[in-house]
Amino acid sequence: MRMNHFSLIAALSGLALTAPAFAQDAAPPPLDPQAAAPAAPGDSAALQGSAPLEVSVTGGISAPMPIAIPAMPTAAVASTAAGSTDVLGRQLSEIVTNDLRNSGLFTPLSPGQLRPIAFPEVTAPGFEYWGGTGAQALVQGFVRANGDGNLTVGCYLYDVFSKVELTRQGFVVPPSDWRRAGHKCADMVYTRLTGEGAYFDSRVIYVSETGPKGKRIKRLAIMDQDGANHRFLTNGQSIVLTPRFAPNQQSIVYMSYVNNRPAIYVYDIGSGKQRLVVANASLTFAPRFSPDGRSILFSMAQAGNTDIYRVSSQGGAPQRLTNSPGIDTGGSYSPDGSRIVFESDRSGGQQIYVMNADGSNQQRISFGGGRYATPVWSPRGDLIAFTKLGGGFRIGIMSPSGGGEKLLTDDWQDEGPSWSPNGRVINFYRSGRGSSGKADLWSVDLTGVNERKIPTPLDGSDPAWGPLRP
């Protein structure tokens, strides 16, 4: 098995982007200045007589919604630091298309079904044409170069059958953030049609791996949730494991084998500097920030026992939260910070427990066959994801009380779940069979139906999905 959370346990017995409502001068003009304006979002008269357009988040890919996303036009082709506005319009539509397709809830029309649209058509859609394609929803938008060097991206969502506008948003972004405007547009569509929270405009940190199994080079890496804007944060001179974002996304806490000794560090993304969290400590591992960013949970091994501790994110004296014989590790806070879920082998095998944030009221919640590890609380607070061990490693979910257990994957070795910002999708990593040590990042939604591989330049493990970007 690769050097990860489980092998460590065995060794011990791891835009400024704005989205305001459109200003009046941000929207393209209608085809005819005297024509009636499109129905405003939520216009009950316009929607009368038709059912609300929505997509079920429980149907997975069994009933995806057909949706049309033509290339976004520009009023005047202009060169920008990110490329010409006509090219950007095509690329932005591709981002929206890929995000919605990857959710498993939408089927974007094929390129052959998409006709070019003129700039004035953005607010006056050709509903007859789009209705003939079978699309139920239509996403149109535009790109414009501003005089200050920024870009304005408009995004409109229409109900094709009812011929009404459902919602719109505008994004003013520097050229370097043009991809974020596409993710924001996809988030707008997703939230309006599913009623769920957004998650496309977010980032993932993970451990990038290369080299033979016995001598893997492991580096911290960060990327957008779709794999774009990838960059390495560390040089691989020391093995790194279990990176986790701070709530403000400005720093990362992780474990590193500096001088072959596991210890916890905080890495500042802006400066590239790192600092040791607990000085002169025994083996420390499995760190995670509290929801307010003021504390860090971690595990520390002392005198043959491993317990969960809490320490200020600025450093200081750790406070022990558990004190049972065996190994307690993998702590993860509930969204409100009042409780902690963790794993412990105090009963003879790895199981999941919950406790209050001060360490009181420790209770076991997993009672199925096999062992349970790497629990993590959903940002919605309604579920706990975990790794199920027994006949392979699989990703599963259960309620905070331990009920409703459901396994979402069924491969040889899936582990290390991490939640999307909206609590609907889980990232994890999958290790291949054999001696190669190869691992890849994957995601699965709560139906267990929509599973996909996440592109990375090299092998990847230990993913951590960050919050929505501000």
KABELVEN-V550405 format. One record per helix or strand. SS is the DSSP state (helix for helix, strand for strand). FROM is the first residue (numbers start at 1). TO is the last residue. If there is no record, write none. Layout:
ss={SS:SS}
from={FROM:FROM}
to={TO:TO}
//
This chain:
ss={helix:helix:helix:strand:strand:strand:strand:helix:strand:helix:helix:helix:strand:strand:strand:helix:strand:helix:strand:strand:strand:strand:strand:strand:strand:strand:strand:strand:strand:strand:strand:strand:strand:strand:strand:strand:strand:strand:strand:strand:strand}
from={5:44:60:65:73:79:83:85:106:111:119:127:137:151:164:175:202:213:217:231:240:251:261:274:284:295:305:319:327:339:351:363:371:384:393:406:413:425:439:451:459}
to={12:47:63:68:73:80:84:102:108:113:123:132:145:159:173:194:210:215:224:232:245:258:268:276:289:302:312:320:333:344:356:364:377:389:398:407:419:431:445:454:468}
//
